[in-house]
Amino acid sequence: MDRRAFLGFALAAAATPLSCTRPSGVPGTVRIGFLANVTHAPMIVALASGAIARALPGVTVETRTFRAGPRVCEALLGNAIDIGVSGPGPLVATHARHTGDPFALLSGVASGGASLITLPWVKSAHDLAGTRVSTPQIGSTQDISLRKWLARNGLVTKERGGDVVVDAMASSNVMEQMRRGRIAAAWLPEPWATRVVVDLGATRMLDERELWSERRFPTALLVARRPFLDARRRDVDAVVVAVQQAIARATRDPSTKVTTFAEIKRLTGKGLPPGVADAAWSRVDFAADPMPAAIAEIARDAFDLGYVPRADVNGLVAQSVQPMPKLPSSAVF
């Protein structure tokens, strides 16, 4: 899968009607999508603990899990879900390709929790020349980060005439492909990054926090379909409050970690040893701050890669439960 595959996704999404049923969704139901990653822990815990259900009395809560953020955005566009958690990369890409601000950014969820993992023989960026590397999905936040890093280190991907092949695969499947030597590196979210390091003896060549000012960048954001927000603001606000309360608990309550990994095991069928879980958890910071300046930078990176046209991403910000800062003027990219 290459850049053309991502553009195919973008074109398909552009053709997806925004109101397959009705803008307000299914009456009496809120449909929520997320990933089985540590960076989505506040949503995972808010659902598993019943906090969201309690915040929505008389409303049925339906959930769906996805492999990567672009699938969440595709489901939002297609009116298959109402609220989702996604990385900023797919959000800005989808926003840039649609008029009318189809998404409303409600809150930050997590910062950090992504790393470049390599086989032990890879000692520098240049060792990746002529190899295959992977990301969770073309157009995902990790995919944008990987391609930016490759370019900064003088490496060119195959679709641009170079010799580095970027494959897309589910994070939970990366370890087996690295064990077989089919890929040399992967830009992975937690807990999958730490699991490959511990279980396979791979190397964490780079913790992405090292690339960002103050080691902070958004990896998970809470977002809603804007028509759903407009029609059912009270329900959306209730979900935001429940998730932000889970964010606060995640920083101080050890039971949050236990619940998160139990749910990841239930959802993926793949459990983690306590040591792996603890190490993965330590690489994620949970924060309601959406970090708008970082979102703008990721948007510019996506533009530089040819993934999106120029656009103003200020329209992503919603005035929901609490006022959120406007994106900086540089957000027009």
N, C-alpha and C positions, 0 to 999 in steps of 0.2 A: 504494500500500500504506500502511495507517495502523495506528493502535493496534488496531483490530479485527482486522487481519490478523495482528498479533503474538499477540493473544489466541487467534486460531484456531490458530496454531502451537502455543501453549502447551497448548491443549485436546487437539490431536492428539497431542502428546508425552505428555500425561497418560494418553492411552488406549493408548499404545504398550506392549506387554508388555516387561518387563525381561529375559525369558529366551526369546527367539525360538528359540534352539537350546539351549544349556546355559550356566549361569552362568560356567563356566570358559572359555567361548569354544570355538573350533575346536581340537581336540587337535593339538599340535605346531606351532601357528601363533599369532603375535601380530599383530593388525591395528591399524594406527596411522593416525590422521587428523590433518591439519594444513592450514594455509593457505599459499599462495605469497606470503607477506609477509615483509618484513625482520624483523619482530618474532618470527617463527617460525624465524629463522636457525639457532639451535642444534639444533632438531629436523631441519631441512633438511640441515644439515651432518653431523649424527650418522648420518643415513640414507645420504646420498650417499657419505660416506667409508667406509661399511661398518662403522663403530664399533658400531652396534646389532647388526648381523648377527654380528659377532665376539663380542659380549657374550652372544649367545644361540646357542651351538653346538647344532646339531641341530634348531633351531627355524626355521620359515619366517616371514619378516617380510613382511607385505602392507601396502601403503600406499594411502591415498586422500587426495586434495586436495579442499578444500571452498571455497565462496565466502565464507562468513562463519561466525562462531562458533556461532550458533544451529543451523546444520546439523551441526556437530561434535557438539553436545550431543544433537541428535535421533538421530544415528547411534549414540552411546554408549547412549542409552536403548533404542534398538531392537536392541541387541546386534549392530550391523553393524560396529562397531570396538570394540577393547578399551581402547586408550589414545589420548588426543587432546590437542591443544593448542588452547586457546580463550581468549578474553578473559573477564574476570570477570563481565561483564554477563549473558551467556547462562548461565553456570554458576550464579550466584545465583538467577536467575529459574527455571531448571529445578529446582534444589534446593528452592526455596521451594514448588514445586507438587507435590512428591512426598514421600511418607513413606519412612522407612527409609534415608535417606542414600544415594541411588543412586550418587553420585559420591564419589571420594576425591581430594582435592587433594594432589599429590605434591611439587610444586616450583614456584617461580617460573621464568620463562623470560626475560621482557623487560619493561622499563619505558620509557615514552615512545613516540615514534614515531607520533603522531597529531596532526593539525592541521586547522584550519578554513581551507579554501581558497575564495576568492571571485573572481568576475570583477572586473576592474580598477575598474569604476565603483562598486563597493560600498565605501564609505568608512567606514561605521559599521554597527552592528547594526540600527539603524532602517531602513537602506536595504533590508533583507531583507523588510520588510513587503510582503505581496502577491506574494511570489516563490515559486519552487519550489527546494527544497534537497534534498540526498540524503545517505544513509548506506549502508554496505554491505548492511545488512539490518535490518529492523525488529526491535528487541530486542537488537541487537548492542551491544557496549560503546560504539562510536562513536555509535550512535543515542541511547543514554542520555545521553551527554555533550552531544550537540547539543541535545537537548530541554531539558536542564537549563540550558544556556547561553542558549537562546532565552527561557525563562521568566524567567531573571534579568535579561534585558534588555527585559522587558516585551512580548515577542512571543508570540503565541498561535497554536498550530497549528490547522489546519482542523478536525480531529476534535474540538477543544475549543471550537469556535465562532469561531476566528480566521481569518486569511487566509494563513498560511504553510503551504504544502503540503510534507510530507516524503515523498520517494520513496525506494524501495530499489533499488539497482542495484549490479552488480559494480564494484568499485573500478577495474578495468582499463578499464571502459567510460565512466567519468565524463568524461574529457577530451573525447571526441567530443560528448557531450551539452552540455558547457559551451561548446565551440566553436560549436555551433549555437544557443546562447542558451536552451536548454530548461531549464537549471537555473542558478541564480545562485551557488550555493555548495555545498560538500560537506565533510563531516567525514570525513577519509580517513586510513588507515594508510599507513606507508611500505612501498614506495617510491613509491606512487601519488600521494601528496600532493606530493612534490618534483617528480615528472615533470610534473604539471599546471602547477606554477609555472614550471618551466624551458621546457617545450615550448610551452605556451599563453600564457605571460606573465601567468598569474593571480597573485593576491596571497595570501600566507600571512597572513591576518588574525590568526590566533592559533595558537601552538604550545601544545598542551594542557598541557605541562609548566608553563606559567606559572600555571595554575590550582591547582597542587598544592604542598603544603609540601615544601620541599627539591627541588622539580621532579621528584618521583618518584611514579609510580603504575603499577600493573600493567596491561600490555596483552596479555600472553600468559602462560598458566599451564598447567602439565602436570597432566593429570587422568586417572584411570582409572575404569572401572566398579568399584564396590566389590566385587561378587561375584567379579570377575576378580582383583582384588587379594587377596582372601581365599583364593582357590583357587590362585593362581600368584604368590605374593609374590616368589619368587626371580626370576622373569622380569621382573616389574615393577621390582624393585630394580635389575636389570641395565640396564633402559632408563633409569631415573632417573640412574644413575651415568654412562652414556654421554652423556646430554643435559647433565648438569651439567659434565662434562669439556669438552663443546663450548662451554658458556657461558664457562668459564674461557679457552678458546682464542680465543673471539671477541673478547675484550678485548685480546689481544696479538699474534695471528697474522694478518697481512694475507691469507693464503691463504683464511681463512674467508670473508672478504667476496667474494673471487673465486668461490669455490664456490657461495655463496648466490645470487649474481646469475646464474651460469650455470644453476643449477637453476630459478630463477624463469623464466628465458627458456625453458628446456626445457618447463616445466610450463604456461606461459601462452602461449608463442609470441611474447612481447613482450620484447625486450631493452632495455637501458638504456645510454645513453652513460656513459662513465666519470665525468664530472662529476656527473651525476644520481645515479649509484650512490654516489659518495663523500658527497655532501650528504645523501642519504637515510640512509646508514649512521651519519652523525654525530649524527643526531637520536634514536638508539635506544641505550639502555643495557641490557646483558644482565646479568641478576641472578637467582640462585637463590632469593632472598628473595621469598616470595609477597606481602609487604606486607599482612598481614591487616587492619590498621586501614583501609587504603584499600579493601579488599574490602568491609568493613562499610559504608563510606560509599557505595560504589556500590550496595550492596544497599538502603540507605535511599533513594537516588535513584530506584531502580527502583520501590520501594514508593510514593514520592511521585508518580511518574508514573502509577500505577495498573497497572503491569505485573505486580506480584506481591503476594501477601498477606503479612501479617506472618509472620516466621519466624526461627528461630535458625540462623544459618549456621555455627555452630561445628562441626557435623557434617561440613562439607566437608574439614576438616583430617585427613589420615591420618598415622599414625606409620609412616613407611616407612624410607628409608635413614638419615635422621637426624631427631632430634626437631625438630618444628616448633612455633612458638609458638601458643598458643591465641589465638583471636580475642578482642578486648577485649569486656568486658561489654556495650558498646554495640552489639555485633553482633546482639543481639536487637532487631529493628526492626519 
